[in-house]
Amino acid sequence: MHEKNFIKGRGAQKNTDNRFAEFSNELRDDFLEFCRLEGEISDHNKTQYLPIFPKTVVNKVNSPDVGMNYSMNPYQGCEHGCIYCYARNSHEYWGYSAGLDFERKILVKKDAPALLEAKLKSKKWKAATIVLSGNTDCYQPAEQQFKITRACLEVFLKYRHPVGIITKNVLVLRDLDILHQLAEENLIGLNISVTSLSEDTRRILEPRTATIKKRMEAIRILSENNIPVNAMLAPIIPGINSHEILNLAKAVSDAGALSFGFTVVRLNGAIGQIFEDWIKKTLPDRANKVLQQIADCHGGTLNDSRFGIRNRGEGKIAQQIKDMAQLARQKYFRDKTFPELNTSLYEEYKDGQLKLF
């Protein structure tokens, strides 16, 4: 790794241009003025938490190949800094860059628990699993301070409503008491992301995430408490972690995971530029090879937007990854099943509440 001009503790090494810049200058100028008045340097490496006030927090997921129908995100942007993260592009809608801004400027939805409760109290709402988080990690470092995710879990428990969680942070264990109560009524499913068994790889891919050892321990503790865990071995990046699929699958299975999923990395939107800059600084000796292999999975480009194909890829390398995943399921998950979550309790509870009025 070349240390010169390398920003330690961050994934992205620069800010890319915002494709909506002409519409976002006012927001950017306001933020820079705030920094000036507060005596802060706007491009300092320190993370900044900025409150926002959306009207809703439960989002309908229209993409047919992501495995969820509804999601909610207590935070926009993510301090974990995973260089490959598809959510980076969403930061542009808020007037920021998908690069360093995504990791440094975290937008906080303090009203999320109240907005969620209003949604669940709606007469029109029908129970369907809502996933925390479909975009950015609900247990990223900001959660330690704001506790929004925990407050949302309390709402889900109150209404006996099914909820899924996607995270790579062991802060999830803080809420083991609520998770255990949800699991007793089959209302919770955990998805723990494990991208590599190598700490060296983890550090450069996901600089502010929990160690691999701690994630494995989290899977074990959750499983011992009968909280179902699916391991997300994602993304698989040819030339970086693609050789680890069998070992990863065995490790998460041994820890107690009931299933696993995987995706082949795709570098959509601004992420391609961010990833290229990053890999040439962190892994210069194999940068071109990795980029070429990623492109080989997507018809010669770094991105493919076709539903059903974009997350799996095509071609020889993508097929090898698929075959290894299939073999891993046969070897380590043959007798395991991830459960369907319960939607009936919410309907019963909701009906009972309505009868009181």
N, C-alpha and C positions, 0 to 999 in steps of 0.2 A: 504494500500500500504506500502511495506517495503521501507523506505527511504535510508537505507544503500546501497551504491554502485549503486544507481539509478541515471541515467543521466537525469537531468531535461531538458525539452524543446526538447527532442528527443523521437522518437518512439522506434526504435531498441535500444537495450541496449548493443550490442556487434557487432563485425565484424565476420562474418562467413568466412570459407575458400572459396577461389575462385576455382571453378571446372576447370578453365582454367589456374591455377596458373603457370604451367610449361611453358606456352606460354606468360605470362604477367610479368615475373620477371623484365625484362628490363624496362618496363614502370613504374613499382612500384619503382625500384631503382632510376630512374631518378627523380621521384617525391620526394622521400625522400631526395635526394641530393639537390633538389631545396629548400626544407624546411630548410635544414641545413644551406645553404648559406644565406637564407633570415632571419635566426635567429628564425624560427618558430618551434613549436613542432608539428610533423606530426599528432599526435593523439589528438590535442586540439579540444575543442568543437566548435570552430569557423568555420563557413562555408567558403569554398574556391571556387572561380569561376575560372574555367580553360577553355581557349578558345580551340575549336577544329574546323577543317576545312573539313567537309565532301564534297563530290563531288555532292551529291543530298540531298534533304530534303523531297521530297514527296515519301511516301512509299506505295506500293501496299499491302493491307491487305488480306492475303490468308485464314485467319480463317473465316469460313462461319457463325459463330454464334456470331459475335461481333457487327453487325449492322452498319458497315462502309466498304467502299471499298478502300479508300485512307486516309492516315493520315500524319501529319507532326509534329515534335516536336522541337521547338526552343531550348529546354534544355533537357539534359539527366541527370538523377538523379533528386531528388525533395526534397526541404527543408521542405515541409509540414510534412514529417515524418510519414505518415499513416502506421501503423504497418502491415496492411493486404495487402499492395499494390502489385499487380501482377507485376508491372514494376520493382521491385527491382532486379529481376534476370537479367534484361538486362544490369545492371551495370557491371556484370561479364565479358561481352564481351569487355569492355573497360579496363579491368585489375584491377577492384576494387571489393570490397565486396558488397554484396546485403544488408548488415546490415548498420552500421553507415556511411560507405563510401557513400552509396546511398544518405544520407541526408546531408553530409558535403562537398562532392566533386561534385559540379554542373558543368557540361560541357556545355559551351555556344557556340551556333552557330551564330556568328555575321553576317555571310554571308547568313543566311536563306532567307531574303527578296529578295536578288538578285537571289539566286538559284530558289526561287519560281517563280519570274518573267520570268526567262529563261524557266522554265517548261511551264508556261501558254502561252508563245510566240511560243512554238514548234508547227510546222504544224501537228505533229502526235497526239497532245493532244486533247482529247474529253472531254467536260465538265462533271464532276462528282464531287459531294460534297467532299471536302477535309476537314478532321476534325483536328482541333487544340484542344487538342492533344490526340492522341490515346494511348500514353504511359505515359508521365509525364505532370503535369499541366502547361499550357502555361502562367498562371497568378500567378505562384509561386513567392516568394519574389524577385528573380533575375530579374523579369520583370520590377519591379519598377526602377531598375538601367539601364537595357539595352534596354528596350522598343522594343524588337524584335517582339513580338506579334503584337503590334500596327503597326509597319512598314509592317508586313505581311498583316494585315487587309487593309491597304492602297493599297497594290498591288491587293488584291481581289476586292476591290471597283473599282480600275482603270480598271480592265478587266471585271467587272460585272460578277464575277465568284462566285458560291455558296460555302459557308464555314460553317462548324459547329464548335462549341466550347464546350469543356468539362472542367469545372473548379469547384473549391469549394472556390475560392478567390474572394472577392468583389472588388478587383482591376479592375475587368472587367468593372465596372461602370465608370472608368476613360475614357474609349473609347466609351462612350455612343453616342458621336457625329457621329463616323464612323458606329457604330452598327445601329443607327437610319437610316442612309442613305442606308445601305445594306438592312435593313428590308423593306424600302419603295418599293424595287424592288424584295422582297421575296428571298433574297440571303443569309439569315443568320438564323441559329437555335442554341439556347443556351441549354446546358445541365448543370444544376446546381446540384451538389452532396450534398445531405443532409442525413447523416447517423443516426442521433439521434436528439431528441428534448431536451436531457439532456446535459447541459454543462459539468457536471462531466464526462459523457461518452465521449463526444467530445474531452475533454482535453487529455484523456489517449489514445484514438484511433488515434487522428489526432492533435498532439500537437501544430503545427505551422500553423493551418488553421484559417479562419475567424470564429467568433462565429456564433451560430445558428441564433441568432436574426439578425445579419447582413446579413446572407445568405437569410433569409426570406425577408428582406428589399430589397435585390438585385432582388429577383424574382418579388417582387411587382413593383419596379421601371422599370425593363425591360418590364414587362407585360403592364404597363401603357403607355410605349412608343411603344406598338404594336410589340415588339420583342418577338417571340415565345419562350417559355421556357418549356423544358421537365425536370422534376426532377428525378435525379438518386438516388433512395433509396437503395444505394449499398455501400458495401455488407451487406446483412442481415447475422448476426452472431448469431446462436442459443445460447440462454443464456445470450446475451449481449444486442442486440437491436431487436430481433425477435418479442418481445411483443409490439413494437411500430408501426407496419406497418399501422394500421388503423389511428392512430393519426398523423403519418407522412404524409400519403396521404391526410388527411383532411387539414392539415396545409399548405402544398404546393399548394393544390387546392385553398384554401381560399386566398393565396397570389397571385394567378393568373396563376400558371402552367397549361398548356394545356394537359399534359400527365405525366406519370411516368414510370420508368423502375426499375427493381430490379435484383440482382444476389444473389445467396447463396455463402458465402465465400468459397474459396478453397485455400489451402496453398501449392502451387506448388513450386518445386525447393527448394531453400534455405529458402523460406519464412516460411515453417513449423518449422524449427529449430529456426528462429528468433521470430516467434509468440509464440512458446512454452516457450522460455526464457522470453519473455516480460510478458506473462499472469501469469507466476508463480511469477513474481516480483510485478506486479500491482494488480492482483486479485487472490491471492493465495488461498482464501477460496473457489473459484468456478472454479479454473483452470482445474481440472480434468474433471468436469462435462461439461464445455464448449468444451474442446477438444474431449470428447467422443461424444457429440452431433454433432459436425462438422464431425467427422468420420462416424457417423451414416448416414449422408447425402451423403457419398461418398464410400459406400461399405466397410466401416471399416478402411479406410485410410483418411489422411488429404487432399488428392488431387485426382482429377479425370481428366484425359486429354481428355476424349471422347467429340468430338464436339457435341453440342446440349444437352448434359447432364451435362457437367462440371460446367456450370454456374447456373444450376437449381437444381442439386442434385437429389437423389432418396430416397425412403423410407418414413416413416411416418412423420418425422419432415419436410422434404422438401415438402411433399404434404400439410402439414398444412400451411407452408409459402406461397405456391402457392395459396391455397384456400383463405387465408387472402388478398392476393394481388388482386385476382379476385373480392372479395367482395368490396374491396376499390375502384376499378375501377367502379363498378356498383353504389356505393353510391356517389362518389365524382367527377367522370369524365364521367358520362353517356353522357352528351351533349357537350363534348369537343373533339377537334381533332387537332393534331399537323400537320402543313402543309408540303407538299412536296416542296422542294426548286426549284427555277427556273434555268434551264440550258440553256434556249434559248437565253438569252441576251448575254452571252459570245460568242456563236456561231455567232450571228449577228455582234457583235463588232469585233470579230476576223476576220471575212470575210471582214468587212469594212476596217480594218487596212491593210489586205493583198492587197487589191485593190489599195492602195496608192503606191505600189512598182512595 
